[in-house]
Amino acid sequence: MSEIVVIGAGPAGLMAALSASESGHHVTVLEAADAVGGMAGSFEVAGQRVDFGSHRLHPATPPEYLDHLRALLGDDLQTRVRRGRIRLQGRWVGFPLRFLDTARNLPPAFALRIGLDTVLGPLRSPRGDSFQATVAARLGPTVACEFYAPYARKLYGIDAAELTGELADRRVPMRSPLQVMAKARRARRPEGQRFFYPRRGYGQICERLSEAAVEAGVDLRLSQRVERLAERGERIEAMSAGTVVAADSVLSTMPLPALVAALDPPPLAEVTEAVGRLRVRAMTFVYLVVPRDQYTPFNTHYFPEAGMFTSRLSEPKNYRSGDDPNGQTVLCAELPCDKGDEIWTASTGDLEALVIEELRQVGLPDPTPIATETRRLASVYPVYDRAGRTARAIVDRWAAEQDRVITLGRQGLGVLDNLHHMLAMGSAAASAIGPDGSLDRARWRRSLRQFAAHVVED
């Protein structure tokens, strides 16, 4: 029986571990945290289950994975109605977009400019290979400048003109205003407004995957941060907390900088230098415990305005029908930042005051909390900056050439993909491992090409 080590117990790692175990491999999962899920995990704030920001299982999830999750979660996987809204030009617009709602709520001059952009759409072509230029050519300069550009600036920390057109390909699937209108029409139908969400929070998906993996024979070890991966002939040793696990192959979902730092022998200097040039944005999450049953009826509020630190506000209670406490609700404010900057280092009290003031300024109800907690994640949004294009190409080429280590997942590949994409990656990684534990590189390269075509569902 071959030995496989999986690093990371997020959705990609757990799916890889479960699939590899079901294929007859002996699998050990090493997870640095004390719980499974990673960014897709859940935890409690004031007795209520919350997530790391706004998450949902999209209805675009392929049937094979959706059926698998339904089998694992049963009735706990609920079908819910999506109710979000975006603040544009000082007005609230429903999200997903609905044509009549958008036309009714946007300022007339703004709506007229969008209409003109729609008419002139066939005459436009991108003026350069940047996120800004690509979105402006596809959807018109009005939408690009008023929504996508400021929101991208907030999420990624740099001007939209410095982000690549590839980010637009991955993040903005609509190619024309007419496609936006078609999507808005679909959003009016019940099937266009639904999503799936577990009764016990988004993290219940990974919790059930981990339970299934353990039942299938996977050795799951939490609080085991991998510090070194050393090649030993035809084997590779994963060293963590003073223990050594020998394997025929390693499937790693750990962030690329951590993986490269752990490898022994290290990769070529060109690769190490390229990894050092990859940028990533952090996130600070502020959880306000508000003394009311419901803050608003909306799942999520989006704030593209440049004058706000908060990019998104979600209310976990509205995502599910669960056993949440009465008389209180928890709000989760997401504040994109850089590790070490003023938002990352701010105290809980200062962050609470900041979020309260911003929500009041946009006309939302008084969110004065009875308690506030904060969480921070250092690596959330990979930055597809034009300056780092060469570095990403070097790293991608190196990752595809490895004989004993597959890197996958959102952190491992530096992508923005949905959870169903992560499940597909995990399954593909396990399928690329032969009966003797060796890696079928040609098969894995084909999978990587498929992953490059993933488009994030909003």
Steps between C-alpha positions, in 0.01 A plus 500: 500500500642840403535780752357844419532816712247778454595839643199708598146407603305750294252386233768417238717308744214308657354404162845386387546296817156338479541416130852364544394284793205361305748414221698279736778732621594546863448872562621729778368857519711759681313820588668796671183627668306333780189466280423406141373732229757776467331804341193280448474422871246613760528584869288651777456863599267558796350153458429545129677322215670743260733476201807684376289746307224433250494147356239293322491187287416618151231322293760472221663224706522194270242230587766245593630722781162636603362147528803399705447790743129426523583143594737623770282781641148368438229749597762728655588621149227758452379672184486872572392818323778745433433857611791735452544859399773736378539865587554699178482876460358525851212263409428137580474260205393137542759228446485276302405783263139514380427725207195688628644537849826638359323742265268619779767557765795643310515876435350574155823653364697195614248261339511707179879470482475123543242490219732697273788263585277209401424653161867576434621163625568342157731793415726456803822302531740475796754780526771292656519174694381611840201426720375855454534497120348153461193572714449839336507341153258225596251676727563868427699772674213596732472162673878455491574837662211516747496142627773262387797736519441635853401157632812341347711779651352424840544123476845484341660816631613639163343691214287294262724612211789314669305173521510255209234422247524140623332610823205626296485165318490314831283740697261672255341237276262737317640610165248771413220711652255273319633203698456703818138567403443132422641404837279761665195346333600154626539645849127579502421130485506291819787284371705815438474609864579181687813370662589215735617541856540264797290540812811516722697746290717470193767315699263206539596400144863444595405350834292232330767445235757446775271255681449306176874499437573363847232235454675406174827445688670840472733591787402862574745692720415852613743760641774351281674779308735356238844652546702297254453277196817302433564271203644165601566306181164393359319616813426835658481573873262751654628631832260659746519567873787257543333217309588366156256348252653330195302500178516404137331827400384820669187696410551850638243776544730714715583853376776495239750708703468254791535201267812636330655586838439143622649315201832320545681532268360844417389586148718704267568858606289623207194325646563618856543856377182477290295369794625795703354737241149353517266738679205406717246704695400430858160543664386622839155379606300697757208317665243724666252329735187714460210468753216438256363190327582635154702799386363514144327239278803491267769232486773735383577866436780600258684832531713591197539862617861605535424697817415190706737242646219241517459310173216267598261443789325167557249375755550125552152451651347595166690225318321213672219371714692379802512489877640853540440686830192721526528871567835548332667478164862517389622724218825426320680797345784422260788748483762415235848604605870424483666305776648754740306806382271722708196274464694179570654646818197695628345404833160336524360818655628720217370259235160486671474879498610517135244248377216652706572845354517370143170312529330804646636720219332286232165510680491150648340443842696576815735200541624583852608156629495333838826326408756506219759248384759513226677239287780543247616298202836588346435351156156551342517671160785420259593819318513458122718805447654567162845542658485144636392329178848358427540377858167316485599335172828377653322362807223333297756332275701376799188368678399300192841330478520352851536123534402444861307810608170615351394849602129572480219697654437870536817560701717251314419633154431861596149512352161652586291193423171383653464204734378271223822580312695395811316170513583441133867574568510255789339226298732563202809498721408163647432363150849605389659266757572153369457174700867514603467857626680658206372811325365489147641838396331508158161442657560767764611752237174440315313568823694822555397620155137431592538691827636802309160528330307523829276806529391614844123499547371807684 
